[in-house]
């Protein structure tokens, strides 16, 4: 640094800061008196929040098990359809990973804690673990069963979201219903003789 810059910095450090922000301007949202006095409320009661987040946690548990099943099948599929199914299972588990994250973040939006351990998932889910050592046909049959079960949980979540006036959850879940329906259709078509 040149000598001239050092001198300028030394002068600035010794002078008091005479700039003053007006009292009516908040430095952050939390500095605003109104925000301190009345925090933003989205309108759900604690009972409604519990209903929504409990429903989402059960959906999360089922999706987490489904995601793990897809990953296991991706790793362990073999047979004449290996290349097609290996890639399809990978695409589906990546999609499921994104949705698991979206559900967990929606639960956090409500200030609640999403399930995050395998034990919590296993305790709350209707889906059960299966072996990764199945034939490709049994893997697909298991996934078709998953999609029927997930479709029911998704439908229930939409109903609860509508009942509680939660359009954010409703929209998130409805988008995923279309994906579940498409995966079920495509795997069913793959299995058709």
HELIX and SHEET records of a PDB file:
HELIX    1   1 UNK A    3  UNK A   14  1                                  12    
HELIX    2   2 UNK A   29  UNK A   31  5                                   3    
HELIX    3   3 UNK A   33  UNK A   37  1                                   5    
HELIX    4   4 UNK A   46  UNK A   76  1                                  31    
HELIX    5   5 UNK A   82  UNK A  109  1                                  28    
HELIX    6   6 UNK A  118  UNK A  124  1                                   7    
HELIX    7   7 UNK A  136  UNK A  163  1                                  28    
HELIX    8   8 UNK A  167  UNK A  191  1                                  25    
END                                                                             
